[in-house]
Amino acid sequence: MWRLEKEINSKISKLIKQRQNYANDEQDLLQMILDSAKKCESSGDSFLPNSNSRDRFMIDNCKNIFFAGHEPTAITLSWCLMLLAMHQDWQDRVRAELLQICGNDGNLDASVLKNMKTLTMVIQETLRLYPPSSSINRCALKDINFKGILVPKGMNIQIPMTILHQDPMLWGDDAHKFNPQRFANGLHGACKIPQVYMPFGMGPRVCLGQHLAMIELKIILSLILFNFQFCLSSSYCHSPSFHMLIEPAHGVLLHMTRI
């Protein structure tokens, strides 16, 4: 395992040095990490006391963002495929929209991704029913009196995502059902209190990779839907496992037929 970590660190370090040695106007995630490290160093911030700390900061952040963005997205993709396999009408609707906006060649670009309204609705509904995390934890930074409830400084607060996302008082009588149509007019039309929908978190600590995750999901689902018709296998066992992530305990088994 340590050999793998050493190799990954070496590759990231090489990429960082290449970026540092050549002036460029890239405004990507790597450049933001480099700029932040440089800013801390120039300001004399004790957070990065030396060059080793700076290098470690940049490498660790690159790894965190990459690996943290892999598993949750893969699991969400599994839930999306499961729901589309169960609801063939929505699978057909998404495929029809893709053919309309992309044509038979299936070329995908940024402008096309923005126009995938039906697929976006399906992803949003999937994230409502199966958010990447079952809860969000926060620590109170100061004493707060919230409608008569005292929350003292330092108290840990756990926000149950699955309960908020499926509360009939907030989402209607079909809160436990798969209905992407609720997002037809955006989040404000889907829920009485839009702020309770937070599959990527909320506030200053919202998930940095939420837009990347949505792009990845749209691209992968589009490619699958362009090329395959699919349904659930008779051996599929629906058993969401609630750990750090909400994942299918026995996987998602599909029968796929090339179109």
Backbone torsions as a table, in degrees:
resi	resn	phi	psi	omega
1	MET	NA	-40.1	-178.4
2	TRP	-66.8	-29.6	177.6
3	ARG	-66.2	-41.0	178.5
4	LEU	-63.7	-44.3	178.6
5	GLU	-61.8	-41.7	179.4
6	LYS	-62.1	-41.6	179.8
7	GLU	-67.0	-42.1	178.3
8	ILE	-63.1	-46.2	179.0
9	ASN	-59.5	-40.5	-179.5
10	SER	-64.3	-41.8	-179.2
11	LYS	-67.5	-41.5	178.7
12	ILE	-66.4	-42.1	179.1
13	SER	-60.6	-40.3	178.5
14	LYS	-63.7	-42.0	178.9
15	LEU	-64.4	-40.3	178.9
16	ILE	-63.8	-44.3	-179.6
17	LYS	-64.4	-38.3	176.7
18	GLN	-61.3	-42.1	179.6
19	ARG	-67.6	-38.9	-178.4
20	GLN	-69.8	-30.7	-175.8
21	ASN	-80.8	-14.4	-178.1
22	TYR	-125.9	123.5	178.3
23	ALA	-67.6	134.1	178.8
24	ASN	-153.2	166.2	-178.2
25	ASP	-106.5	19.4	179.5
26	GLU	-61.7	134.3	176.9
27	GLN	-118.4	51.7	179.8
28	ASP	-99.4	-175.9	-175.9
29	LEU	-63.4	-41.3	179.3
30	LEU	-60.0	-42.9	-179.5
31	GLN	-65.8	-36.1	177.3
32	MET	-63.9	-39.7	177.9
33	ILE	-65.7	-43.8	178.8
34	LEU	-62.4	-43.7	-179.5
35	ASP	-64.1	-39.2	179.5
36	SER	-65.0	-42.9	178.8
37	ALA	-64.0	-40.9	179.6
38	LYS	-65.7	-39.6	179.6
39	LYS	-64.9	-43.2	178.3
40	CYS	-62.6	-41.3	-177.6
41	GLU	-67.1	-43.4	-177.9
42	SER	-70.3	-25.7	-180.0
43	SER	-86.4	-2.6	180.0
44	GLY	75.2	22.5	-179.2
45	ASP	-62.8	129.3	-178.8
46	SER	-68.9	-11.2	178.9
47	PHE	-63.2	-31.7	178.2
48	LEU	-124.8	78.9	-173.1
49	PRO	-69.3	-23.0	-178.6
50	ASN	-150.4	177.0	-175.9
51	SER	-65.5	-32.2	177.7
52	ASN	-63.8	-41.0	177.9
53	SER	-64.8	-39.4	179.6
54	ARG	-63.7	-46.5	-179.9
55	ASP	-62.8	-41.2	179.7
56	ARG	-64.4	-39.3	178.3
57	PHE	-59.6	-45.9	-177.4
58	MET	-68.9	-43.6	-179.6
59	ILE	-65.1	-45.5	-178.2
60	ASP	-63.7	-39.6	179.7
61	ASN	-67.8	-38.3	176.6
62	CYS	-62.0	-43.2	179.8
63	LYS	-67.2	-43.4	-178.7
64	ASN	-59.4	-46.4	-176.6
65	ILE	-68.2	-38.3	-179.2
66	PHE	-69.5	-50.9	-174.9
67	PHE	-73.7	-35.9	178.2
68	ALA	-66.6	-24.1	-179.7
69	GLY	-89.9	0.0	-176.9
70	HIS	-92.7	-60.6	-173.4
71	GLU	-64.2	-48.0	179.2
72	PRO	-59.2	-38.8	179.6
73	THR	-67.4	-41.3	179.1
74	ALA	-63.4	-40.4	179.7
75	ILE	-68.1	-42.0	177.3
76	THR	-61.7	-39.0	176.6
77	LEU	-60.1	-41.4	178.4
78	SER	-61.8	-44.0	179.2
79	TRP	-65.9	-38.7	178.0
80	CYS	-60.3	-46.9	-179.7
81	LEU	-64.0	-39.1	178.4
82	MET	-61.3	-46.7	-177.7
83	LEU	-68.4	-39.5	177.5
84	LEU	-67.9	-32.3	176.9
85	ALA	-69.3	-34.7	178.8
86	MET	-75.3	-31.4	-174.9
87	HIS	-117.2	83.5	-175.4
88	GLN	-62.0	-29.2	179.5
89	ASP	-62.7	-40.6	178.4
90	TRP	-73.5	-33.4	175.6
91	GLN	-61.6	-43.1	179.2
92	ASP	-66.7	-39.1	-179.7
93	ARG	-64.6	-43.5	179.6
94	VAL	-65.0	-43.7	-179.3
95	ARG	-63.2	-40.5	178.9
96	ALA	-63.1	-41.1	178.3
97	GLU	-64.3	-42.2	180.0
98	LEU	-61.9	-42.8	178.7
99	LEU	-64.8	-34.5	-179.4
100	GLN	-69.0	-42.8	-174.6
101	ILE	-92.2	-20.1	-178.0
102	CYS	-108.7	-19.9	-174.4
103	GLY	79.0	179.2	-177.3
104	ASN	-71.2	-21.5	-178.9
105	ASP	-76.5	-20.0	175.6
106	GLY	69.6	28.8	178.8
107	ASN	-70.1	130.1	-178.2
108	LEU	-114.3	131.7	172.1
109	ASP	-143.6	-179.3	-174.2
110	ALA	-60.0	-40.5	-178.1
111	SER	-66.9	-36.0	179.0
112	VAL	-67.3	-42.3	-179.4
113	LEU	-59.2	-36.8	-179.1
114	LYS	-67.9	-24.6	-176.6
115	ASN	-92.8	3.8	-179.1
116	MET	-83.4	70.0	-174.8
117	LYS	-65.9	-47.8	-176.8
118	THR	-64.7	-42.6	178.3
119	LEU	-64.7	-38.4	177.1
120	THR	-61.6	-42.1	178.0
121	MET	-61.0	-41.7	179.4
122	VAL	-63.6	-43.7	179.5
123	ILE	-64.8	-42.9	179.4
124	GLN	-61.9	-41.1	179.3
125	GLU	-69.1	-36.5	175.8
126	THR	-62.1	-44.0	179.1
127	LEU	-67.3	-25.6	175.9
128	ARG	-71.3	-46.9	-177.9
129	LEU	-75.9	-36.1	-178.1
130	TYR	-131.9	71.4	178.3
131	PRO	-62.5	150.9	-179.0
132	PRO	-53.5	-37.7	179.7
133	SER	-119.9	142.7	-179.2
134	SER	-76.2	-18.2	179.9
135	SER	-155.5	161.4	174.5
136	ILE	-120.4	134.4	-179.7
137	ASN	-112.4	134.4	178.0
138	ARG	-136.9	157.9	178.4
139	CYS	-115.8	128.6	-179.9
140	ALA	-66.3	126.1	-178.3
141	LEU	-85.6	-14.4	177.9
142	LYS	-156.7	167.5	176.5
143	ASP	-65.0	132.5	-179.5
144	ILE	-132.2	134.4	172.8
145	ASN	-105.4	103.7	-175.5
146	PHE	-103.9	97.3	-179.7
147	LYS	51.2	46.8	177.5
148	GLY	89.1	-5.8	178.7
149	ILE	-100.9	119.1	-178.9
150	LEU	-83.9	122.5	175.3
151	VAL	-112.6	102.9	-176.2
152	PRO	-73.7	154.5	177.3
153	LYS	-57.5	136.6	178.9
154	GLY	90.7	-8.6	-179.9
155	MET	-73.6	136.9	175.0
156	ASN	-82.9	132.8	-178.3
157	ILE	-117.1	126.2	178.3
158	GLN	-109.1	123.0	-179.0
159	ILE	-103.2	113.2	-177.5
160	PRO	-78.6	103.0	-174.8
161	MET	-62.6	-46.7	-174.7
162	THR	-64.6	-32.9	178.4
163	ILE	-70.4	-46.2	179.7
164	LEU	-64.2	-38.0	-175.7
165	HIS	-75.8	-13.0	-177.9
166	GLN	-129.0	28.2	178.6
167	ASP	-82.9	116.2	-179.3
168	PRO	-58.3	-28.0	179.1
169	MET	-67.6	-23.7	-178.6
170	LEU	-100.6	-34.3	-171.8
171	TRP	-112.6	-6.7	-178.7
172	GLY	99.9	175.9	-175.2
173	ASP	-65.6	-21.5	-179.5
174	ASP	-97.1	25.6	-175.1
175	ALA	-57.7	-28.7	-177.5
176	HIS	-91.8	1.2	-176.8
177	LYS	-105.5	155.7	176.6
178	PHE	-80.0	109.1	-178.8
179	ASN	-144.9	81.8	-179.2
180	PRO	-59.4	-19.8	-178.0
181	GLN	-60.5	-23.1	180.0
182	ARG	-61.4	-23.3	-179.2
183	PHE	-95.9	13.0	-177.0
184	ALA	-60.0	-32.8	179.5
185	ASN	-108.5	27.2	178.8
186	GLY	85.2	-179.2	-176.5
187	LEU	-64.1	-37.4	-177.3
188	HIS	-66.5	-24.8	176.9
189	GLY	-88.5	-10.2	-175.8
190	ALA	-91.2	-29.7	-171.5
191	CYS	-139.0	145.8	179.8
192	LYS	-65.5	-34.5	177.4
193	ILE	-124.7	93.3	-174.1
194	PRO	-56.2	-27.2	-176.1
195	GLN	-65.7	-17.7	-179.3
196	VAL	-77.7	-13.5	176.6
197	TYR	-87.2	105.1	-177.1
198	MET	-146.2	64.8	177.4
199	PRO	-63.2	-23.7	178.4
200	PHE	-106.8	13.2	-177.0
201	GLY	89.4	-170.5	-176.3
202	MET	-155.1	150.8	174.8
203	GLY	84.7	-161.0	-175.2
204	PRO	-64.3	-18.7	179.2
205	ARG	-105.2	27.5	176.4
206	VAL	-63.2	151.8	-177.5
207	CYS	-57.2	124.9	-179.6
208	LEU	-66.6	-26.7	-173.9
209	GLY	-98.5	17.2	-174.9
210	GLN	-62.3	-40.3	-178.9
211	HIS	-71.7	-38.9	176.1
212	LEU	-62.2	-42.0	179.7
213	ALA	-61.2	-43.4	179.7
214	MET	-64.0	-40.3	178.7
215	ILE	-64.0	-45.9	179.4
216	GLU	-60.3	-45.2	-179.4
217	LEU	-62.3	-43.2	-179.5
218	LYS	-63.7	-43.8	-177.9
219	ILE	-65.6	-49.5	-176.3
220	ILE	-65.7	-45.2	179.1
221	LEU	-63.6	-39.1	178.9
222	SER	-61.5	-45.9	-179.4
223	LEU	-63.0	-39.6	178.5
224	ILE	-67.0	-45.9	-177.2
225	LEU	-68.0	-31.1	176.7
226	PHE	-65.3	-33.0	-169.6
227	ASN	-108.5	-16.5	-174.1
228	PHE	-138.9	145.7	164.8
229	GLN	-103.8	136.7	-174.9
230	PHE	-142.7	154.7	176.6
231	CYS	-143.9	165.4	-178.8
232	LEU	-72.5	141.7	173.8
233	SER	-70.9	148.2	177.9
234	SER	-65.0	-17.9	179.8
235	SER	-91.1	1.4	179.4
236	TYR	-66.0	132.8	178.4
237	CYS	-118.1	114.1	-176.5
238	HIS	-79.8	109.7	-178.1
239	SER	-150.2	80.0	176.5
240	PRO	-58.7	132.4	-179.2
241	SER	-108.3	118.7	-175.5
242	PHE	-94.8	97.9	173.5
243	HIS	-122.6	-136.5	173.9
244	MET	-63.6	-37.6	175.1
245	LEU	-116.4	155.1	174.7
246	ILE	-93.7	106.3	-174.5
247	GLU	-127.6	154.4	177.1
248	PRO	-71.7	115.9	-173.3
249	ALA	-59.6	-33.5	-177.6
250	HIS	-112.9	19.4	-179.6
251	GLY	75.2	-178.3	176.9
252	VAL	-121.0	111.9	-177.7
253	LEU	-97.8	124.9	-176.3
254	LEU	-125.2	151.4	166.4
255	HIS	-101.1	120.2	-175.8
256	MET	-117.1	134.1	179.6
257	THR	-122.2	124.7	-179.8
258	ARG	-66.1	135.8	-179.8
259	ILE	-84.6	NA	NA
